[in-house]
Amino acid sequence: MNQGMKIIKEVAQVADRNDFYARAKKLGEIASRAFGERHRSQMTSLENIANSTLKVTDVLDFIKKQFAKSERNEDWRKEDFGNKLKRYIE
C-alpha cells in the first residue's frame, strides 16, 4: 500500500470516532468568526499546506507561525482558535 493510501486509511479510522465531526464543526465555526470573509486566504493557505504535504509537522508549523504573527484577539488568536486547532490535530 502506498503512502497516500495509508494516510487516507488512518484518517478514515480517526474520522469514524463519534466526536470527530462535532469537534471539527465547532472549530470551523470558530474559524468563521475569527477570519470572516476578509481573511479567507488564511484558511486557503492552511488547506493548501494540508493537501500538499505528508508531514503533520508542516501543518502544525504553519499554524504556530500564523498564531505567533496574529495580534491579540484577532484572526488565529480570536477565541484561541490557533491553539485549539493545533491541539485538535495533535
N, C-alpha and C positions, 0 to 999 in steps of 0.2 A: 504494500500500500504506500503511495507516495505521500510526501509531507503535507500537501494541501488536503488530501482526503483524511489524514489523521487529525488535522486541526478541525475540519468540519465535523468529524465524528465526536471529538471531545466537546466541542461547543454544543452539539445537539444533546449530549448526555447532561451537561450542566443546565441547558435550557429546559429540560424535562422536569426539573425541580419546580414545585408549585409556586414558590415565591419569586422566581427569576423574572417573569414578565411583569409582575406587580411592582417590583423594585425598579425595573428598567423604565416602566411607565412613569413612576414617581420622579426618577432622575430626569426624564425627558421633559416633564412639566416644570421642574426647577430650571432646566436649561432654557426653556422657552421664556420664562420670566426673566432670567438673568441676561439673555442676549437679545431677545426680541428680534425684530426684522433688521435692525441696523447693523448687527454683528453676526449675521448668518454665516459669514465667511469663516468665523472661528469654528463652527461645527463642521463646515465643509472641509476645512483643513484637517480636523480630527478624523473625519470619515476617510479622507484620502490616505492618511497615515495608517489607519487601522486596516484599510483594504490593500495596502501595498507592502506591508511588512509581515514577516513571520515571527517577529520577536515582540512579545508583550512589553518588554522594557522600552522599546521605541515609542509605543503609545503612552506609557507612563511618563517617560521623559518629556514628551510634548505637553502633557497635562501639567506636570510640575513647572515647566518653563512658562507656560501661559499663566498659571496661577501666580507665579512669582512676579510677572510683569504687570498683573492687574492692580488697579488702585483699590483701596479699601472699599468694600461693599459694592463693587462693580464687576460685571462680567463673571470671570471664573471664581471670584471671591463672594459674589452675591449668594446668600443662603448657604455659604460654604460649598458651593457646587463642585469646585475642583477637587477638594479633599474627599467629598462623598463619592465622586466618580472614581477617583483613584482607589479608594477602599473597596468599592464595588468590583472593580477589575481585578484587584489583588485577590 
